[in-house]
Amino acid sequence: MAIADRYLSDDEELVHVARQHWTLLAGEFVALILIIGVVGTALFFIPWSEDWSLIAAGVVVAVGVVAALAFWFVPMLKWATTVYILTNRRLMMRDGIISKQGRDMPLTRVNDVSFNISLWERIMRYGTLSIQSASEQEGMVLQRVPRPQWFQSEIYRQVNAAQRPEYPSGT
């Protein structure tokens, strides 16, 4: 995936890339439909025979566009720019639209990976992963991760591989 390739160093291999689950956008989609409905209803009830009707229609449409940007487009951009990357050496979280934030955790420092899945999240197949580190910094929390149990086991697989010596003793 091109978005993850730019974060890799020369000796790293990409293992898995995940975005937050699509259900994060369900509320934003409902908000967009409501905004379109309210704008359409307001335009329907504007008395078009009045002189000020074009100004009122312009204001209604402008308010609708601003509301759609605030309640649909910006959250969609946040979703699109939040990515969880697992390589053979580290776990990364990147997010941000204008200002970027990132967090890396070397796999050799991972102590514990736990998941939390509610009933609804289990039905929709996503959950929250909490990764504890051996360092003084607090761990990472990856929210709305698709297939969190699989991702947890994949992190453990990579942690075990990263902690194994590269060359067997005796060569």
Disulfide bonds with the S-S distance in Angstrom:
none
